[in-house]
């Protein structure tokens, strides 16, 4: 059982970071939060899932990301910690 856990544990890679982004026709600059494929723009309740790469060091146009899932958060998200909480609960 322990070996199985170790094997599974190695396969699980959690990725979380803040990134610079733009959205909308005016390319409004903002901060985005990313957690294991889920992302949200600061202050939004619209949480999206993508398999597209997000450049944590550059600027990502979130309008160009292909979303494969989405949900509405209970309240606006203003931090990476809040995104993680919303995804896990």
N, CA, C and O atoms as a GROMACS GRO file, in nm:
protein
  356
    1UNK      N    1   0.082  -0.119   0.000
    1UNK     CA    2   0.000   0.000   0.000
    1UNK      C    3   0.087   0.126   0.000
    1UNK      O    4   0.057   0.221  -0.073
    2UNK      N    5   0.193   0.129   0.081
    2UNK     CA    6   0.281   0.243   0.086
    2UNK      C    7   0.346   0.272  -0.048
    2UNK      O    8   0.357   0.387  -0.089
    3UNK      N    9   0.388   0.166  -0.118
    3UNK     CA   10   0.451   0.184  -0.248
    3UNK      C   11   0.350   0.240  -0.348
    3UNK      O   12   0.385   0.325  -0.430
    4UNK      N   13   0.227   0.192  -0.342
    4UNK     CA   14   0.123   0.244  -0.431
    4UNK      C   15   0.104   0.393  -0.407
    4UNK      O   16   0.093   0.471  -0.502
    5UNK      N   17   0.101   0.433  -0.280
    5UNK     CA   18   0.085   0.574  -0.248
    5UNK      C   19   0.202   0.655  -0.304
    5UNK      O   20   0.181   0.763  -0.359
    6UNK      N   21   0.323   0.604  -0.289
    6UNK     CA   22   0.440   0.676  -0.338
    6UNK      C   23   0.433   0.693  -0.490
    6UNK      O   24   0.464   0.799  -0.542
    7UNK      N   25   0.392   0.588  -0.559
    7UNK     CA   26   0.380   0.596  -0.705
    7UNK      C   27   0.275   0.699  -0.743
    7UNK      O   28   0.298   0.784  -0.828
    8UNK      N   29   0.159   0.692  -0.679
    8UNK     CA   30   0.053   0.788  -0.709
    8UNK      C   31   0.095   0.928  -0.671
    8UNK      O   32   0.066   1.024  -0.743
    9UNK      N   33   0.163   0.941  -0.559
    9UNK     CA   34   0.205   1.072  -0.512
    9UNK      C   35   0.301   1.138  -0.611
    9UNK      O   36   0.296   1.259  -0.628
   10UNK      N   37   0.386   1.061  -0.675
   10UNK     CA   38   0.479   1.116  -0.773
   10UNK      C   39   0.406   1.165  -0.896
   10UNK      O   40   0.452   1.257  -0.963
   11UNK      N   41   0.293   1.105  -0.929
   11UNK     CA   42   0.219   1.142  -1.048
   11UNK      C   43   0.136   1.269  -1.028
   11UNK      O   44   0.097   1.335  -1.124
   12UNK      N   45   0.110   1.302  -0.904
   12UNK     CA   46   0.029   1.420  -0.874
   12UNK      C   47   0.120   1.540  -0.862
   12UNK      O   48   0.201   1.549  -0.769
   13UNK      N   49   0.108   1.633  -0.956
   13UNK     CA   50   0.191   1.752  -0.952
   13UNK      C   51   0.099   1.873  -0.943
   13UNK      O   52   0.026   1.904  -1.037
   14UNK      N   53   0.104   1.940  -0.832
   14UNK     CA   54   0.020   2.057  -0.814
   14UNK      C   55   0.095   2.180  -0.861
   14UNK      O   56   0.211   2.201  -0.827
   15UNK      N   57   0.027   2.260  -0.940
   15UNK     CA   58   0.084   2.381  -0.993
   15UNK      C   59  -0.004   2.497  -0.952
   15UNK      O   60  -0.125   2.497  -0.978
   16UNK      N   61   0.056   2.595  -0.890
   16UNK     CA   62  -0.019   2.713  -0.849
   16UNK      C   63   0.069   2.836  -0.862
   16UNK      O   64   0.185   2.836  -0.820
   17UNK      N   65   0.012   2.942  -0.920
   17UNK     CA   66   0.088   3.066  -0.934
   17UNK      C   67  -0.004   3.181  -0.973
   17UNK      O   68  -0.116   3.160  -1.018
   18UNK      N   69   0.047   3.302  -0.955
   18UNK     CA   70  -0.018   3.422  -1.006
   18UNK      C   71   0.044   3.452  -1.142
   18UNK      O   72   0.160   3.420  -1.166
   19UNK      N   73  -0.033   3.513  -1.230
   19UNK     CA   74   0.020   3.551  -1.361
   19UNK      C   75  -0.040   3.682  -1.407
   19UNK      O   76  -0.149   3.720  -1.364
   20UNK      N   77   0.031   3.751  -1.494
   20UNK     CA   78  -0.018   3.874  -1.555
   20UNK      C   79  -0.106   3.838  -1.674
   20UNK      O   80  -0.073   3.748  -1.752
   21UNK      N   81  -0.218   3.908  -1.686
   21UNK     CA   82  -0.309   3.874  -1.795
   21UNK      C   83  -0.375   3.999  -1.849
   21UNK      O   84  -0.371   4.107  -1.790
   22UNK      N   85  -0.437   3.980  -1.965
   22UNK     CA   86  -0.524   4.081  -2.025
   22UNK      C   87  -0.655   4.011  -2.061
   22UNK      O   88  -0.659   3.890  -2.082
   23UNK      N   89  -0.763   4.091  -2.067
   23UNK     CA   90  -0.893   4.036  -2.108
   23UNK      C   91  -0.975   4.144  -2.175
   23UNK      O   92  -0.948   4.264  -2.161
   24UNK      N   93  -1.076   4.100  -2.248
   24UNK     CA   94  -1.169   4.192  -2.313
   24UNK      C   95  -1.111   4.257  -2.438
   24UNK      O   96  -0.993   4.242  -2.468
   25UNK      N   97  -1.198   4.329  -2.508
   25UNK     CA   98  -1.157   4.392  -2.634
   25UNK      C   99  -1.056   4.504  -2.611
   25UNK      O  100  -0.977   4.536  -2.700
   26UNK      N  101  -1.057   4.563  -2.491
   26UNK     CA  102  -0.962   4.670  -2.460
   26UNK      C  103  -0.832   4.619  -2.400
   26UNK      O  104  -0.746   4.697  -2.360
   27UNK      N  105  -0.819   4.485  -2.394
   27UNK     CA  106  -0.700   4.422  -2.336
   27UNK      C  107  -0.666   4.481  -2.198
   27UNK      O  108  -0.553   4.522  -2.172
   28UNK      N  109  -0.767   4.482  -2.111
   28UNK     CA  110  -0.749   4.530  -1.975
   28UNK      C  111  -0.647   4.444  -1.902
   28UNK      O  112  -0.660   4.321  -1.900
   29UNK      N  113  -0.546   4.507  -1.843
   29UNK     CA  114  -0.443   4.433  -1.770
   29UNK      C  115  -0.491   4.403  -1.629
   29UNK      O  116  -0.556   4.485  -1.565
   30UNK      N  117  -0.456   4.283  -1.582
   30UNK     CA  118  -0.497   4.242  -1.448
   30UNK      C  119  -0.408   4.128  -1.401
   30UNK      O  120  -0.314   4.088  -1.470
   31UNK      N  121  -0.439   4.077  -1.285
   31UNK     CA  122  -0.369   3.961  -1.229
   31UNK      C  123  -0.461   3.841  -1.238
   31UNK      O  124  -0.581   3.851  -1.211
   32UNK      N  125  -0.405   3.728  -1.276
   32UNK     CA  126  -0.480   3.602  -1.277
   32UNK      C  127  -0.419   3.507  -1.176
   32UNK      O  128  -0.304   3.521  -1.137
   33UNK      N  129  -0.500   3.410  -1.134
   33UNK     CA  130  -0.456   3.307  -1.040
   33UNK      C  131  -0.477   3.172  -1.106
   33UNK      O  132  -0.582   3.148  -1.166
   34UNK      N  133  -0.379   3.084  -1.094
   34UNK     CA  134  -0.382   2.953  -1.160
   34UNK      C  135  -0.357   2.844  -1.058
   34UNK      O  136  -0.266   2.853  -0.976
   35UNK      N  137  -0.442   2.738  -1.064
   35UNK     CA  138  -0.427   2.625  -0.974
   35UNK      C  139  -0.467   2.497  -1.047
   35UNK      O  140  -0.586   2.474  -1.071
   36UNK      N  141  -0.371   2.415  -1.082
   36UNK     CA  142  -0.396   2.284  -1.142
   36UNK      C  143  -0.493   2.288  -1.260
   36UNK      O  144  -0.584   2.205  -1.269
   37UNK      N  145  -0.475   2.383  -1.348
   37UNK     CA  146  -0.560   2.393  -1.466
   37UNK      C  147  -0.674   2.493  -1.451
   37UNK      O  148  -0.727   2.541  -1.551
   38UNK      N  149  -0.712   2.524  -1.328
   38UNK     CA  150  -0.818   2.621  -1.302
   38UNK      C  151  -0.758   2.760  -1.294
   38UNK      O  152  -0.649   2.777  -1.238
   39UNK      N  153  -0.826   2.858  -1.349
   39UNK     CA  154  -0.776   2.995  -1.341
   39UNK      C  155  -0.891   3.093  -1.327
   39UNK      O  156  -1.005   3.064  -1.363
   40UNK      N  157  -0.859   3.208  -1.274
   40UNK     CA  158  -0.957   3.315  -1.256
   40UNK      C  159  -0.883   3.448  -1.262
   40UNK      O  160  -0.766   3.456  -1.223
   41UNK      N  161  -0.951   3.551  -1.310
   41UNK     CA  162  -0.897   3.686  -1.310
   41UNK      C  163  -0.937   3.751  -1.178
   41UNK      O  164  -1.049   3.732  -1.130
   42UNK      N  165  -0.846   3.828  -1.119
   42UNK     CA  166  -0.868   3.893  -0.990
   42UNK      C  167  -1.003   3.963  -0.984
   42UNK      O  168  -1.037   4.043  -1.071
   43UNK      N  169  -1.081   3.932  -0.880
   43UNK     CA  170  -1.211   3.996  -0.859
   43UNK      C  171  -1.326   3.931  -0.932
   43UNK      O  172  -1.440   3.977  -0.920
   44UNK      N  173  -1.300   3.826  -1.008
   44UNK     CA  174  -1.405   3.759  -1.086
   44UNK      C  175  -1.466   3.642  -1.007
   44UNK      O  176  -1.404   3.589  -0.914
   45UNK      N  177  -1.586   3.603  -1.046
   45UNK     CA  178  -1.648   3.482  -0.993
   45UNK      C  179  -1.648   3.370  -1.097
   45UNK      O  180  -1.690   3.258  -1.068
   46UNK      N  181  -1.599   3.401  -1.218
   46UNK     CA  182  -1.596   3.303  -1.327
   46UNK      C  183  -1.464   3.227  -1.324
   46UNK      O  184  -1.359   3.281  -1.360
   47UNK      N  185  -1.470   3.101  -1.281
   47UNK     CA  186  -1.352   3.016  -1.271
   47UNK      C  187  -1.355   2.919  -1.388
   47UNK      O  188  -1.456   2.852  -1.412
   48UNK      N  189  -1.244   2.911  -1.461
   48UNK     CA  190  -1.238   2.829  -1.582
   48UNK      C  191  -1.126   2.726  -1.571
   48UNK      O  192  -1.028   2.746  -1.500
   49UNK      N  193  -1.144   2.616  -1.644
   49UNK     CA  194  -1.041   2.512  -1.652
   49UNK      C  195  -0.989   2.507  -1.795
   49UNK      O  196  -1.066   2.507  -1.891
   50UNK      N  197  -0.856   2.503  -1.809
   50UNK     CA  198  -0.795   2.495  -1.941
   50UNK      C  199  -0.678   2.398  -1.939
   50UNK      O  200  -0.612   2.379  -1.837
   51UNK      N  201  -0.654   2.338  -2.054
   51UNK     CA  202  -0.533   2.258  -2.073
   51UNK      C  203  -0.426   2.339  -2.145
   51UNK      O  204  -0.314   2.292  -2.163
   52UNK      N  205  -0.461   2.461  -2.187
   52UNK     CA  206  -0.366   2.547  -2.255
   52UNK      C  207  -0.258   2.593  -2.158
   52UNK      O  208  -0.284   2.609  -2.039
   53UNK      N  209  -0.137   2.612  -2.208
   53UNK     CA  210  -0.030   2.663  -2.121
   53UNK      C  211  -0.054   2.809  -2.086
   53UNK      O  212  -0.101   2.888  -2.169
   54UNK      N  213  -0.022   2.845  -1.963
   54UNK     CA  214  -0.029   2.983  -1.918
   54UNK      C  215   0.112   3.025  -1.880
   54UNK      O  216   0.178   2.960  -1.800
   55UNK      N  217   0.156   3.134  -1.940
   55UNK     CA  218   0.292   3.183  -1.917
   55UNK      C  219   0.295   3.262  -1.787
   55UNK      O  220   0.245   3.374  -1.780
   56UNK      N  221   0.353   3.203  -1.683
   56UNK     CA  222   0.353   3.271  -1.554
   56UNK      C  223   0.452   3.387  -1.550
   56UNK      O  224   0.448   3.467  -1.456
   57UNK      N  225   0.539   3.398  -1.648
   57UNK     CA  226   0.636   3.507  -1.650
   57UNK      C  227   0.602   3.615  -1.753
   57UNK      O  228   0.659   3.724  -1.749
   58UNK      N  229   0.512   3.585  -1.845
   58UNK     CA  230   0.474   3.682  -1.948
   58UNK      C  231   0.335   3.737  -1.922
   58UNK      O  232   0.293   3.748  -1.807
   59UNK      N  233   0.264   3.770  -2.029
   59UNK     CA  234   0.126   3.819  -2.019
   59UNK      C  235   0.038   3.727  -2.102
   59UNK      O  236   0.063   3.705  -2.220
   60UNK      N  237  -0.065   3.673  -2.039
   60UNK     CA  238  -0.157   3.580  -2.105
   60UNK      C  239  -0.288   3.650  -2.137
   60UNK      O  240  -0.348   3.713  -2.051
   61UNK      N  241  -0.331   3.639  -2.262
   61UNK     CA  242  -0.464   3.688  -2.302
   61UNK      C  243  -0.564   3.578  -2.270
   61UNK      O  244  -0.572   3.478  -2.342
   62UNK      N  245  -0.639   3.594  -2.163
   62UNK     CA  246  -0.729   3.488  -2.120
   62UNK      C  247  -0.843   3.464  -2.218
   62UNK      O  248  -0.907   3.359  -2.216
   63UNK      N  249  -0.870   3.563  -2.305
   63UNK     CA  250  -0.974   3.545  -2.406
   63UNK      C  251  -0.933   3.442  -2.511
   63UNK      O  252  -1.018   3.387  -2.580
   64UNK      N  253  -0.804   3.415  -2.522
   64UNK     CA  254  -0.755   3.320  -2.622
   64UNK      C  255  -0.740   3.178  -2.566
   64UNK      O  256  -0.707   3.086  -2.641
   65UNK      N  257  -0.764   3.158  -2.438
   65UNK     CA  258  -0.753   3.025  -2.378
   65UNK      C  259  -0.876   2.942  -2.413
   65UNK      O  260  -0.987   2.995  -2.419
   66UNK      N  261  -0.857   2.814  -2.435
   66UNK     CA  262  -0.968   2.722  -2.460
   66UNK      C  263  -1.010   2.661  -2.327
   66UNK      O  264  -0.933   2.587  -2.265
   67UNK      N  265  -1.130   2.693  -2.284
   67UNK     CA  266  -1.181   2.641  -2.157
   67UNK      C  267  -1.259   2.513  -2.180
   67UNK      O  268  -1.341   2.505  -2.270
   68UNK      N  269  -1.231   2.412  -2.096
   68UNK     CA  270  -1.304   2.286  -2.109
   68UNK      C  271  -1.402   2.265  -1.996
   68UNK      O  272  -1.482   2.171  -1.999
   69UNK      N  273  -1.398   2.352  -1.895
   69UNK     CA  274  -1.492   2.344  -1.784
   69UNK      C  275  -1.497   2.480  -1.718
   69UNK      O  276  -1.406   2.562  -1.736
   70UNK      N  277  -1.601   2.505  -1.642
   70UNK     CA  278  -1.615   2.633  -1.572
   70UNK      C  279  -1.708   2.616  -1.453
   70UNK      O  280  -1.791   2.525  -1.451
   71UNK      N  281  -1.694   2.704  -1.355
   71UNK     CA  282  -1.793   2.712  -1.248
   71UNK      C  283  -1.796   2.854  -1.196
   71UNK      O  284  -1.704   2.933  -1.220
   72UNK      N  285  -1.902   2.887  -1.124
   72UNK     CA  286  -1.918   3.019  -1.066
   72UNK      C  287  -1.885   3.011  -0.918
   72UNK      O  288  -1.945   2.933  -0.844
   73UNK      N  289  -1.789   3.092  -0.874
   73UNK     CA  290  -1.750   3.096  -0.733
   73UNK      C  291  -1.862   3.161  -0.651
   73UNK      O  292  -1.943   3.238  -0.704
   74UNK      N  293  -1.864   3.130  -0.524
   74UNK     CA  294  -1.966   3.185  -0.435
   74UNK      C  295  -1.949   3.335  -0.411
   74UNK      O  296  -2.045   3.405  -0.380
   75UNK      N  297  -1.825   3.384  -0.426
   75UNK     CA  298  -1.796   3.526  -0.410
   75UNK      C  299  -1.674   3.559  -0.495
   75UNK      O  300  -1.601   3.468  -0.535
   76UNK      N  301  -1.650   3.687  -0.523
   76UNK     CA  302  -1.534   3.724  -0.604
   76UNK      C  303  -1.404   3.672  -0.542
   76UNK      O  304  -1.388   3.667  -0.420
   77UNK      N  305  -1.312   3.633  -0.628
   77UNK     CA  306  -1.184   3.577  -0.586
   77UNK      C  307  -1.076   3.684  -0.600
   77UNK      O  308  -1.057   3.742  -0.707
   78UNK      N  309  -1.005   3.708  -0.489
   78UNK     CA  310  -0.902   3.812  -0.487
   78UNK      C  311  -0.763   3.760  -0.451
   78UNK      O  312  -0.673   3.840  -0.426
   79UNK      N  313  -0.744   3.628  -0.449
   79UNK     CA  314  -0.611   3.574  -0.418
   79UNK      C  315  -0.601   3.430  -0.466
   79UNK      O  316  -0.701   3.365  -0.495
   80UNK      N  317  -0.478   3.384  -0.475
   80UNK     CA  318  -0.453   3.245  -0.512
   80UNK      C  319  -0.513   3.151  -0.408
   80UNK      O  320  -0.570   3.048  -0.443
   81UNK      N  321  -0.500   3.187  -0.281
   81UNK     CA  322  -0.555   3.104  -0.174
   81UNK      C  323  -0.706   3.089  -0.186
   81UNK      O  324  -0.761   2.982  -0.162
   82UNK      N  325  -0.774   3.198  -0.224
   82UNK     CA  326  -0.919   3.192  -0.241
   82UNK      C  327  -0.956   3.102  -0.359
   82UNK      O  328  -1.055   3.028  -0.351
   83UNK      N  329  -0.879   3.106  -0.468
   83UNK     CA  330  -0.905   3.017  -0.581
   83UNK      C  331  -0.889   2.872  -0.538
   83UNK      O  332  -0.974   2.789  -0.568
   84UNK      N  333  -0.782   2.841  -0.469
   84UNK     CA  334  -0.758   2.704  -0.423
   84UNK      C  335  -0.872   2.657  -0.335
   84UNK      O  336  -0.919   2.544  -0.350
   85UNK      N  337  -0.918   2.741  -0.245
   85UNK     CA  338  -1.031   2.705  -0.158
   85UNK      C  339  -1.156   2.676  -0.241
   85UNK      O  340  -1.224   2.576  -0.217
   86UNK      N  341  -1.188   2.763  -0.337
   86UNK     CA  342  -1.308   2.745  -0.418
   86UNK      C  343  -1.302   2.617  -0.502
   86UNK      O  344  -1.403   2.548  -0.516
   87UNK      N  345  -1.186   2.586  -0.556
   87UNK     CA  346  -1.171   2.465  -0.638
   87UNK      C  347  -1.186   2.339  -0.551
   87UNK      O  348  -1.245   2.240  -0.595
   88UNK      N  349  -1.133   2.343  -0.431
   88UNK     CA  350  -1.133   2.224  -0.345
   88UNK      C  351  -1.257   2.206  -0.261
   88UNK      O  352  -1.272   2.104  -0.193
   89UNK      N  353  -1.348   2.303  -0.264
   89UNK     CA  354  -1.469   2.291  -0.179
   89UNK      C  355  -1.596   2.302  -0.256
   89UNK      O  356  -1.705   2.294  -0.199
   0.00000   0.00000   0.00000
